[in-house]
Amino acid sequence: MSDKLLLKFRGKDSAYGVRRDTLKALAEELHVSETMAVHLAISRFAHEVLPAYEADEGPLTSEYVAWLKRTASERLPKGKVLRKQSLFPGR
């Protein structure tokens, strides 16, 4: 795979591409090269689109959920509630 990429500019700016003049103006505004402006744009787009974490193994089994509920129930505090706070008023 090559480390180079040919970039073909659009005839007008749209959600799917930009004109060369737009890239030049962006690079000048950011005080970077046109190449760096493209890298910055792609990096920002990657952060918006790609997941920030690896995919997990999928849904939990019903047996595992039952085990979690039992374990949590055993570890919950027992006794009288002295004070209760909620992030949602009225609950």
C-alpha positions as YAML, in Angstrom:
chain: A
units: angstrom
residues:
- id: 1
  name: MET
  ca: [0.00, 0.00, 0.00]
- id: 2
  name: SER
  ca: [1.36, 3.41, -0.96]
- id: 3
  name: ASP
  ca: [1.90, 6.20, 1.55]
- id: 4
  name: LYS
  ca: [0.57, 8.71, -0.97]
- id: 5
  name: LEU
  ca: [-3.00, 9.66, -1.83]
- id: 6
  name: LEU
  ca: [-4.29, 11.56, -4.81]
- id: 7
  name: LEU
  ca: [-6.90, 14.10, -3.74]
- id: 8
  name: LYS
  ca: [-9.32, 15.34, -6.37]
- id: 9
  name: PHE
  ca: [-11.02, 18.62, -5.47]
- id: 10
  name: ARG
  ca: [-14.66, 19.43, -6.17]
- id: 11
  name: GLY
  ca: [-16.00, 22.16, -8.42]
- id: 12
  name: LYS
  ca: [-17.96, 23.61, -5.49]
- id: 13
  name: ASP
  ca: [-18.01, 23.16, -1.72]
- id: 14
  name: SER
  ca: [-20.52, 20.68, -0.35]
- id: 15
  name: ALA
  ca: [-20.93, 18.14, 2.45]
- id: 16
  name: TYR
  ca: [-18.99, 15.68, 0.28]
- id: 17
  name: GLY
  ca: [-15.97, 17.74, -0.70]
- id: 18
  name: VAL
  ca: [-14.35, 21.14, -1.06]
- id: 19
  name: ARG
  ca: [-12.70, 23.31, -3.67]
- id: 20
  name: ARG
  ca: [-8.93, 23.79, -3.65]
- id: 21
  name: ASP
  ca: [-9.45, 27.45, -2.69]
- id: 22
  name: THR
  ca: [-11.30, 26.33, 0.44]
- id: 23
  name: LEU
  ca: [-8.40, 24.11, 1.50]
- id: 24
  name: LYS
  ca: [-5.93, 26.95, 0.86]
- id: 25
  name: ALA
  ca: [-8.03, 29.36, 2.94]
- id: 26
  name: LEU
  ca: [-8.32, 26.83, 5.77]
- id: 27
  name: ALA
  ca: [-4.58, 26.18, 5.79]
- id: 28
  name: GLU
  ca: [-3.84, 29.90, 5.84]
- id: 29
  name: GLU
  ca: [-6.31, 30.49, 8.68]
- id: 30
  name: LEU
  ca: [-4.73, 27.70, 10.75]
- id: 31
  name: HIS
  ca: [-1.16, 28.68, 9.78]
- id: 32
  name: VAL
  ca: [-0.40, 25.15, 8.57]
- id: 33
  name: SER
  ca: [0.36, 23.53, 5.25]
- id: 34
  name: GLU
  ca: [-2.43, 22.24, 3.04]
- id: 35
  name: THR
  ca: [-1.29, 18.68, 3.81]
- id: 36
  name: MET
  ca: [-1.54, 19.35, 7.56]
- id: 37
  name: ALA
  ca: [-4.99, 20.90, 7.10]
- id: 38
  name: VAL
  ca: [-6.14, 17.70, 5.34]
- id: 39
  name: HIS
  ca: [-4.66, 15.56, 8.14]
- id: 40
  name: LEU
  ca: [-6.39, 17.68, 10.79]
- id: 41
  name: ALA
  ca: [-9.73, 17.40, 8.99]
- id: 42
  name: ILE
  ca: [-9.44, 13.63, 8.58]
- id: 43
  name: SER
  ca: [-8.35, 13.21, 12.21]
- id: 44
  name: ARG
  ca: [-11.34, 15.21, 13.46]
- id: 45
  name: PHE
  ca: [-13.70, 13.23, 11.22]
- id: 46
  name: ALA
  ca: [-12.22, 9.93, 12.46]
- id: 47
  name: HIS
  ca: [-12.88, 10.95, 16.09]
- id: 48
  name: GLU
  ca: [-16.51, 11.71, 15.20]
- id: 49
  name: VAL
  ca: [-17.19, 8.55, 13.19]
- id: 50
  name: LEU
  ca: [-15.03, 5.71, 14.49]
- id: 51
  name: PRO
  ca: [-15.78, 4.05, 17.84]
- id: 52
  name: ALA
  ca: [-13.48, 5.04, 20.69]
- id: 53
  name: TYR
  ca: [-13.39, 1.50, 22.05]
- id: 54
  name: GLU
  ca: [-13.00, -2.04, 20.78]
- id: 55
  name: ALA
  ca: [-16.11, -4.09, 20.16]
- id: 56
  name: ASP
  ca: [-17.04, -6.39, 23.04]
- id: 57
  name: GLU
  ca: [-18.11, -10.03, 22.89]
- id: 58
  name: GLY
  ca: [-21.77, -9.17, 22.38]
- id: 59
  name: PRO
  ca: [-24.80, -9.45, 24.67]
- id: 60
  name: LEU
  ca: [-24.53, -11.08, 28.10]
- id: 61
  name: THR
  ca: [-26.03, -14.51, 28.58]
- id: 62
  name: SER
  ca: [-29.14, -14.80, 30.74]
- id: 63
  name: GLU
  ca: [-27.18, -16.97, 33.18]
- id: 64
  name: TYR
  ca: [-24.53, -14.27, 33.58]
- id: 65
  name: VAL
  ca: [-27.17, -11.55, 34.09]
- id: 66
  name: ALA
  ca: [-28.82, -13.71, 36.79]
- id: 67
  name: TRP
  ca: [-25.44, -14.19, 38.49]
- id: 68
  name: LEU
  ca: [-24.79, -10.42, 38.39]
- id: 69
  name: LYS
  ca: [-28.18, -9.70, 39.98]
- id: 70
  name: ARG
  ca: [-27.57, -12.25, 42.76]
- id: 71
  name: THR
  ca: [-24.07, -10.93, 43.43]
- id: 72
  name: ALA
  ca: [-25.23, -7.31, 43.44]
- id: 73
  name: SER
  ca: [-28.13, -8.13, 45.75]
- id: 74
  name: GLU
  ca: [-25.76, -9.79, 48.23]
- id: 75
  name: ARG
  ca: [-23.46, -6.75, 48.24]
- id: 76
  name: LEU
  ca: [-26.07, -4.00, 48.48]
- id: 77
  name: PRO
  ca: [-26.26, -2.21, 51.84]
- id: 78
  name: LYS
  ca: [-28.91, -3.41, 54.25]
- id: 79
  name: GLY
  ca: [-30.89, -1.37, 56.74]
- id: 80
  name: LYS
  ca: [-32.86, 1.85, 56.96]
- id: 81
  name: VAL
  ca: [-32.33, 4.58, 54.34]
- id: 82
  name: LEU
  ca: [-31.03, 7.68, 56.15]
- id: 83
  name: ARG
  ca: [-30.81, 10.05, 53.22]
- id: 84
  name: LYS
  ca: [-31.68, 9.72, 49.56]
- id: 85
  name: GLN
  ca: [-30.55, 11.94, 46.70]
- id: 86
  name: SER
  ca: [-31.52, 11.88, 43.05]
- id: 87
  name: LEU
  ca: [-30.20, 13.52, 39.93]
- id: 88
  name: PHE
  ca: [-33.81, 13.72, 38.77]
- id: 89
  name: PRO
  ca: [-36.08, 15.82, 41.03]
- id: 90
  name: GLY
  ca: [-39.33, 14.18, 42.04]
- id: 91
  name: ARG
  ca: [-37.96, 10.66, 42.01]
...
